[in-house]
Amino acid sequence: MIKFATHLTLLSLSTALISSYAYAEVFSPFKDSDGNTKWQYVANFSSSVLILTLLVVSIFLFIAHRRAARSNRELIEIKADLEDRVSRRTASLESTTLQLANREAYIKSIVDSMPIMLIGLNKNMEITQWNHVAEAITGRPFDTIAGMNLWEAYPTITLTQEQVEGVLDSKKTTTIKHGQRDQYYFDITLYALTEQEETGIVILVDDITKQMKAENKLVERNKMSAMGELASAMAHDINVPLQSITHSLSIIQQQTSQIPEAQKQLITPILNKAQKSGVQATATVQNLLDFSASHQGKKQSTHIAQILDHSIELANSLYAQPNGLSFHGIALNRNYADDVPSVPCYASEMQQVFLRLFRHAFYALCEQANGTGFVPVINVEVGNFYDSVWIKIQHNGSALSAEEQQDIFEPFFYNTTNARGCAVEQRLSYSHFIITDHHKGQIAVTSEHAGETTFHIQLPLK
């Protein structure tokens, strides 16, 4: 259209120039011999020229219209194609966005429904993930701690920054076990994410307290059953040669009346000591038999003071060192409250607990008795407080170190290579199991280097 208008303009200008410069020549055919203009001829010629001009213009306009229509159709097709592409691309993006949103929601649902605490950290130790369990345990919603340092948001977590940085540097998955016997157990697993820059590490804190308690209970029960069978067999096996030795000693003692008095004075102390050791061995055998039957029967309401007194009598027969301290030679103070009610318990099991505690006290006193001027003392107290009976057994023998206090209630196979820990033969894991599992009570120990070690036992009345 622009080209056509340009051509038309040029044609008009050319016509005007030709008209101005050749007016006479152009109109000379329309004049007669007198020089007068034949206007009829001029009008006819002008009309013809105008008609031809309009025809040419119409042809050009028709061609331009066809071209414009074709271009318009092409533009409409291009527009429709572009709109279709945009529509399909938009639908694809919406579908992808929906899928991503669904996957993100699905992953978040999985993370939130996990029964363990999940914490995500970036390389700066700032929190990027925090599931519902973490919110429930800490009491802090994710919105309030996002971007905070882990130890500012959760100061009581049993992890150090050095441990987390070590996993980030090594890129190795690490599991850290943390727990306290019969109270809580946790598995803390750290995963380093090497292909993700936004989150540097994931921390999973799994509370396995119920699982570990169930496993420990099963192990202890199996161990008790096996130990009961072993104790019974050992008691019978020891009792046979022991009876023979005791019988032989009785025969020898009867025959000492026939030997000279000088030899008799030498032999008699030896025989008395041997008979005393025989009595002690017999008491040990009987205690093994009692131990083998301790897990049988039902709970009975019993006064703790009676069990303690009987345990002290057995300790007098069981614990003695050759040419050294004996249990009956220790100053033993009993302080029993008058209003202590009876406790539902397994009397034979509680007797084994008290015997083990008296044994521990006896050997601690023997170790301390090597010094001069030492007076061994054991204090036994029984009282009640609200809905529980409390028992304290205190001695002034060698104190327990912090490591020994930590190990004393652990099983014999636990931490046996630690030279600073409690010796295996002095551990009280069986006593701990009887108190905490069979009687739903508590047992603890406190020890001072000044020479006072106290075992605290709490037994519920119900």
C-alpha distance (Angstrom), angle and dihedral (degrees) to the residues before:
residue distance angle dihedral
M1 . . .
I2 3.80 . .
K3 3.80 91.6 .
F4 3.80 90.9 49.2
A5 3.82 92.7 50.9
T6 3.81 89.7 49.3
H7 3.79 92.0 51.7
L8 3.81 91.5 47.9
T9 3.78 91.8 51.3
L10 3.79 92.3 50.1
L11 3.80 90.0 49.1
S12 3.80 91.3 52.3
L13 3.79 92.7 49.1
S14 3.75 91.0 48.1
T15 3.80 90.5 50.7
A16 3.79 91.0 50.0
L17 3.79 92.8 50.0
I18 3.75 92.4 47.1
S19 3.81 89.5 48.6
S20 3.81 93.4 50.9
Y21 3.78 98.2 44.4
A22 3.80 99.6 37.3
Y23 3.72 101.7 32.1
A24 3.72 92.6 129.5
E25 3.76 95.3 45.9
V26 3.78 94.4 46.4
F27 3.81 94.9 50.0
S28 3.78 97.4 36.3
P29 3.85 92.7 95.4
F30 3.78 88.9 56.9
K31 3.83 95.0 59.0
D32 3.77 126.8 87.7
S33 3.77 127.3 -137.2
D34 3.77 90.2 -84.3
G35 3.78 91.4 56.9
N36 3.77 95.0 -110.8
T37 3.82 117.2 140.5
K38 3.77 119.1 -115.0
W39 3.79 98.1 -138.5
Q40 3.75 94.0 -176.6
Y41 3.77 89.6 63.5
V42 3.80 91.4 46.0
A43 3.77 91.6 52.7
N44 3.79 93.0 48.7
F45 3.77 92.3 47.7
S46 3.79 93.1 47.3
S47 3.81 91.0 49.9
S48 3.77 90.9 51.0
V49 3.78 92.1 49.4
L50 3.81 90.9 47.3
I51 3.79 92.0 48.9
L52 3.81 91.0 49.7
T53 3.79 90.3 47.5
L54 3.83 91.7 49.9
L55 3.79 90.0 47.3
V56 3.79 91.7 51.9
V57 3.81 90.1 46.0
S58 3.83 90.6 48.6
I59 3.79 90.8 51.0
F60 3.78 90.9 50.0
L61 3.82 90.9 46.6
F62 3.81 91.4 49.3
I63 3.80 91.9 50.2
A64 3.82 90.5 46.3
H65 3.79 90.5 48.7
R66 3.82 91.4 51.5
R67 3.77 90.6 49.7
A68 3.80 92.0 46.6
A69 3.82 91.0 48.5
R70 3.80 91.3 49.9
S71 3.81 91.4 47.2
N72 3.80 90.0 47.1
R73 3.82 90.9 51.8
E74 3.79 89.9 49.6
L75 3.81 90.8 48.7
I76 3.81 90.3 49.0
E77 3.82 90.4 50.4
I78 3.82 91.5 47.6
K79 3.81 90.1 47.4
A80 3.81 91.3 49.3
D81 3.80 90.9 47.8
L82 3.80 91.2 48.5
E83 3.80 91.4 47.2
D84 3.80 89.8 49.4
R85 3.79 91.5 49.4
V86 3.81 91.8 46.8
S87 3.81 90.0 47.6
R88 3.80 92.5 49.8
R89 3.82 92.0 44.5
T90 3.81 90.8 47.9
A91 3.81 91.0 49.3
S92 3.82 89.8 48.4
L93 3.81 91.8 49.2
E94 3.80 91.4 46.9
S95 3.81 90.4 49.2
T96 3.82 91.7 47.7
T97 3.79 91.3 46.2
L98 3.80 90.5 49.7
Q99 3.81 91.3 48.7
L100 3.79 91.1 48.7
A101 3.79 90.8 47.6
N102 3.81 90.9 48.5
R103 3.80 91.8 47.7
E104 3.78 91.6 46.9
A105 3.79 90.5 49.1
Y106 3.80 90.1 46.5
I107 3.81 92.7 50.2
K108 3.81 90.7 45.4
S109 3.80 89.4 49.7
I110 3.81 90.0 51.8
V111 3.81 91.8 47.5
D112 3.81 92.7 47.2
S113 3.80 93.5 45.6
M114 3.80 93.4 51.2
P115 3.82 109.8 113.8
I116 3.80 90.9 -137.0
M117 3.77 133.6 72.8
L118 3.82 113.5 -96.6
I119 3.79 122.2 -166.5
G120 3.80 125.6 177.9
L121 3.79 121.4 -159.1
N122 3.77 133.2 -175.4
K123 3.78 123.7 -141.2
N124 3.80 90.6 -83.4
M125 3.83 91.3 58.6
E126 3.80 90.4 -109.5
I127 3.81 119.8 144.7
T128 3.81 116.5 -106.3
Q129 3.84 100.6 158.0
W130 3.81 128.9 38.3
N131 3.82 119.8 163.5
H132 3.80 130.3 -157.0
V133 3.81 93.9 -92.6
A134 3.80 89.5 56.1
E135 3.80 89.0 49.5
A136 3.82 91.5 49.4
I137 3.81 94.7 47.5
T138 3.79 96.8 44.5
G139 3.80 97.8 30.8
R140 3.81 90.2 -132.9
P141 3.84 122.0 118.8
F142 3.78 118.4 -134.8
D143 3.82 92.9 -114.0
T144 3.81 91.0 62.3
I145 3.82 97.2 50.6
A146 3.82 104.4 31.7
G147 3.79 108.7 129.7
M148 3.81 93.7 12.9
N149 3.77 125.0 126.0
L150 3.82 110.8 -94.5
W151 3.79 95.8 -123.5
E152 3.79 91.8 48.5
A153 3.80 91.8 52.0
Y154 3.83 95.8 39.9
P155 3.83 109.8 20.2
T156 3.83 94.8 169.8
I157 3.80 96.6 59.0
T158 3.81 110.3 125.6
L159 3.80 94.2 -128.5
T160 3.77 131.4 97.3
Q161 3.76 126.5 -143.2
E162 3.80 89.0 -120.8
Q163 3.82 90.8 59.4
V164 3.81 92.2 50.8
E165 3.80 92.7 46.0
G166 3.79 89.9 49.1
V167 3.81 90.9 57.2
L168 3.80 90.9 46.4
D169 3.80 90.7 52.6
S170 3.81 96.9 43.5
K171 3.83 95.5 39.3
K172 3.81 87.8 -145.4
T173 3.79 124.9 133.6
T174 3.80 109.1 -114.1
T175 3.82 130.7 -168.1
I176 3.79 119.5 -159.3
K177 3.80 119.5 -166.6
H178 3.77 117.7 -148.4
G179 3.78 127.6 175.8
Q180 3.77 151.3 119.8
R181 3.77 119.3 -126.9
D182 3.81 114.0 -89.8
Q183 3.81 91.7 -9.7
Y184 3.79 110.1 71.7
Y185 3.79 140.9 -20.4
F186 3.81 127.2 -167.6
D187 3.80 134.6 -176.1
I188 3.81 109.6 -154.2
T189 3.81 112.5 -166.3
L190 3.80 122.6 -171.4
Y191 3.83 120.7 -160.3
A192 3.81 120.3 -169.2
L193 3.83 112.0 -148.2
T194 3.80 105.0 -146.8
E195 3.83 97.6 177.9
Q196 3.77 98.5 47.2
E197 3.78 120.4 76.2
E198 3.79 96.8 -175.3
T199 3.83 95.5 60.1
G200 3.77 118.6 34.7
I201 3.80 101.1 -175.2
V202 3.81 142.2 6.4
I203 3.81 121.0 -145.3
L204 3.82 120.9 -158.8
V205 3.80 117.5 -167.9
D206 3.81 109.8 -167.0
D207 3.81 118.7 -169.1
I208 3.83 103.6 -145.1
T209 3.81 95.8 166.6
K210 3.83 95.3 120.1
Q211 3.79 92.4 45.8
M212 3.80 94.0 48.7
K213 3.79 92.7 45.4
A214 3.79 90.6 51.3
E215 3.80 91.4 47.8
N216 3.81 92.5 46.2
K217 3.79 90.6 48.3
L218 3.80 91.3 51.2
V219 3.80 91.7 46.6
E220 3.80 92.1 48.0
R221 3.78 93.0 48.6
N222 3.78 92.5 48.3
K223 3.77 89.4 46.2
M224 3.79 92.1 49.0
S225 3.79 91.3 50.1
A226 3.80 91.7 48.9
M227 3.80 92.0 44.4
G228 3.79 90.7 49.7
E229 3.80 91.4 54.1
L230 3.79 91.1 44.3
A231 3.80 93.4 47.9
S232 3.80 91.6 49.7
A233 3.80 92.5 49.2
M234 3.80 92.5 45.6
A235 3.80 91.8 48.8
H236 3.80 92.1 54.2
D237 3.81 92.8 43.1
I238 3.80 92.5 49.8
N239 3.78 93.9 42.7
V240 3.82 94.3 61.6
P241 3.85 97.9 59.9
L242 3.81 89.6 34.1
Q243 3.81 91.7 58.9
S244 3.79 89.5 47.9
I245 3.82 91.2 51.0
T246 3.81 91.9 47.3
H247 3.81 91.1 48.8
S248 3.82 91.2 49.8
L249 3.81 90.7 49.7
S250 3.81 90.3 52.3
I251 3.83 90.6 52.2
I252 3.79 91.7 48.3
Q253 3.80 90.8 48.4
Q254 3.81 90.9 52.2
Q255 3.79 90.4 51.6
T256 3.80 94.7 51.4
S257 3.78 89.2 81.9
Q258 3.81 88.9 70.6
I259 3.80 96.9 54.6
P260 3.82 127.3 82.7
E261 3.79 117.9 -80.5
A262 3.81 93.5 -116.1
Q263 3.82 92.5 56.4
K264 3.76 90.0 41.4
Q265 3.80 91.4 58.8
L266 3.80 89.8 53.6
I267 3.79 96.8 45.6
T268 3.81 99.9 41.0
P269 3.87 97.1 68.4
I270 3.79 89.9 48.3
L271 3.80 91.8 50.2
N272 3.81 91.7 46.9
K273 3.80 90.9 51.5
A274 3.80 90.6 47.6
Q275 3.79 91.3 49.9
K276 3.81 90.1 48.2
S277 3.81 89.7 52.3
G278 3.82 88.6 47.9
V279 3.79 90.2 54.6
Q280 3.79 89.5 49.0
A281 3.81 91.4 49.6
T282 3.81 90.2 48.8
A283 3.80 90.2 52.4
T284 3.82 89.0 49.9
V285 3.79 90.9 52.5
Q286 3.78 91.2 49.2
N287 3.79 90.2 49.3
L288 3.81 89.4 52.5
L289 3.79 89.4 53.1
D290 3.80 90.7 48.8
F291 3.79 89.6 49.2
S292 3.81 92.4 51.5
A293 3.81 89.7 56.5
S294 3.81 96.8 39.6
H295 3.83 95.3 98.0
Q296 3.79 93.7 56.3
G297 3.80 130.0 86.6
K298 3.80 132.3 31.2
K299 3.76 133.8 -71.4
Q300 3.78 115.0 -83.8
S301 3.77 130.1 -167.7
T302 3.81 104.7 -105.8
H303 3.80 137.2 165.7
I304 3.78 110.0 -113.0
A305 3.80 91.2 -145.9
Q306 3.81 90.5 63.5
I307 3.80 92.2 51.2
L308 3.81 90.3 48.3
D309 3.81 92.8 50.6
H310 3.79 91.9 49.5
S311 3.82 90.3 47.0
I312 3.81 90.1 52.1
E313 3.82 90.4 52.1
L314 3.80 90.3 51.5
A315 3.81 91.0 46.6
N316 3.82 89.1 55.0
S317 3.80 88.3 58.8
L318 3.80 97.3 39.2
Y319 3.77 108.0 43.1
A320 3.76 121.0 61.9
Q321 3.79 135.7 121.0
P322 3.82 122.7 -139.6
N323 3.80 108.4 -104.4
G324 3.80 88.5 -5.2
L325 3.77 145.2 73.8
S326 3.81 120.8 -27.1
F327 3.79 126.0 -162.8
H328 3.80 94.3 -118.8
G329 3.83 87.9 56.9
I330 3.81 92.6 62.3
A331 3.80 119.2 98.7
L332 3.80 102.8 -114.8
N333 3.82 119.2 -169.0
R334 3.80 118.5 -164.7
N335 3.78 120.2 -160.6
Y336 3.81 109.8 178.6
A337 3.79 120.2 171.6
D338 3.80 114.6 -128.4
D339 3.79 97.8 -134.5
V340 3.81 98.8 52.8
P341 3.83 109.1 133.4
S342 3.77 123.8 -142.1
V343 3.80 118.3 -89.5
P344 3.83 127.7 -139.0
C345 3.80 102.9 -120.4
Y346 3.79 147.7 128.6
A347 3.80 99.3 -91.8
S348 3.81 95.4 -160.6
E349 3.80 91.5 50.8
M350 3.80 93.4 48.1
Q351 3.81 88.2 49.5
Q352 3.81 89.1 56.1
V353 3.82 89.5 50.1
F354 3.80 92.9 52.4
L355 3.81 92.2 44.5
R356 3.81 90.3 53.3
L357 3.80 90.9 49.6
F358 3.82 91.9 48.4
R359 3.80 89.3 48.2
H360 3.79 90.9 52.2
A361 3.80 90.5 48.7
F362 3.83 91.9 46.8
Y363 3.80 95.0 55.4
A364 3.82 91.9 43.0
L365 3.82 87.9 53.7
C366 3.81 91.5 46.6
E367 3.78 90.0 54.2
Q368 3.77 91.5 49.6
A369 3.83 92.8 43.1
N370 3.80 91.2 71.6
G371 3.78 87.7 84.5
T372 3.81 122.8 79.7
G373 3.78 122.5 -104.3
F374 3.80 94.7 20.9
V375 3.81 118.2 144.4
P376 3.83 112.2 -162.3
V377 3.81 113.9 -139.7
I378 3.81 134.0 179.7
N379 3.80 120.4 -169.0
V380 3.80 120.3 -162.1
E381 3.82 119.9 -168.1
V382 3.81 130.6 -178.9
G383 3.79 124.5 -174.8
N384 3.80 141.7 143.3
F385 3.77 129.8 -122.0
Y386 3.81 121.0 -175.4
D387 3.82 106.4 -50.8
S388 3.81 98.7 -11.2
V389 3.78 142.0 72.0
W390 3.81 115.9 -133.5
I391 3.79 124.5 -153.3
K392 3.81 124.6 -170.5
I393 3.80 124.5 -170.2
Q394 3.79 111.6 -174.0
H395 3.81 131.6 178.0
N396 3.79 136.2 174.7
G397 3.80 96.8 -135.1
S398 3.79 129.0 115.4
A399 3.81 111.6 -35.3
L400 3.79 125.6 -122.1
S401 3.79 119.9 -115.1
A402 3.79 121.2 -130.8
E403 3.82 90.3 -100.3
E404 3.81 91.7 49.6
Q405 3.80 91.5 49.8
Q406 3.80 88.8 52.3
D407 3.83 94.0 49.5
I408 3.79 102.0 37.1
F409 3.81 95.3 90.5
E410 3.80 95.5 39.1
P411 3.83 121.6 105.0
F412 3.79 117.5 -91.3
F413 3.82 92.2 -106.8
Y414 3.80 93.6 55.0
N415 3.81 119.1 99.2
T416 3.80 93.7 -18.4
T417 3.81 91.8 152.7
N418 3.80 94.0 60.1
A419 3.78 105.9 103.0
R420 3.80 91.2 -163.6
G421 3.81 94.1 53.3
C422 3.76 128.6 90.4
A423 3.80 115.8 -69.4
V424 3.79 114.2 -104.7
E425 3.80 94.4 -121.4
Q426 3.82 90.5 54.1
R427 3.79 97.5 51.2
L428 3.78 122.3 114.6
S429 3.81 104.4 -157.9
Y430 3.81 92.0 129.1
S431 3.80 91.2 52.0
H432 3.79 89.9 47.1
F433 3.80 91.1 52.2
I434 3.81 93.2 49.5
I435 3.81 92.7 50.2
T436 3.81 99.0 42.1
D437 3.80 101.7 33.5
H438 3.79 107.8 28.1
H439 3.81 96.4 34.2
K440 3.84 101.7 25.0
G441 3.78 90.5 -129.8
Q442 3.78 136.2 122.6
I443 3.80 135.3 -111.0
A444 3.79 127.7 -170.0
V445 3.79 139.5 162.4
T446 3.78 132.8 -140.1
S447 3.77 122.1 -170.4
E448 3.78 134.0 179.5
H449 3.77 128.0 -164.5
A450 3.79 87.8 -127.6
G451 3.81 87.1 76.7
E452 3.79 108.3 -93.2
T453 3.78 120.1 120.6
T454 3.80 119.1 174.7
F455 3.80 130.6 -173.2
H456 3.82 112.8 -154.1
I457 3.82 119.8 -158.5
Q458 3.80 125.4 -175.8
L459 3.82 119.6 -168.8
P460 3.82 121.5 -176.0
L461 3.80 116.6 -127.4
K462 3.81 92.6 -141.9
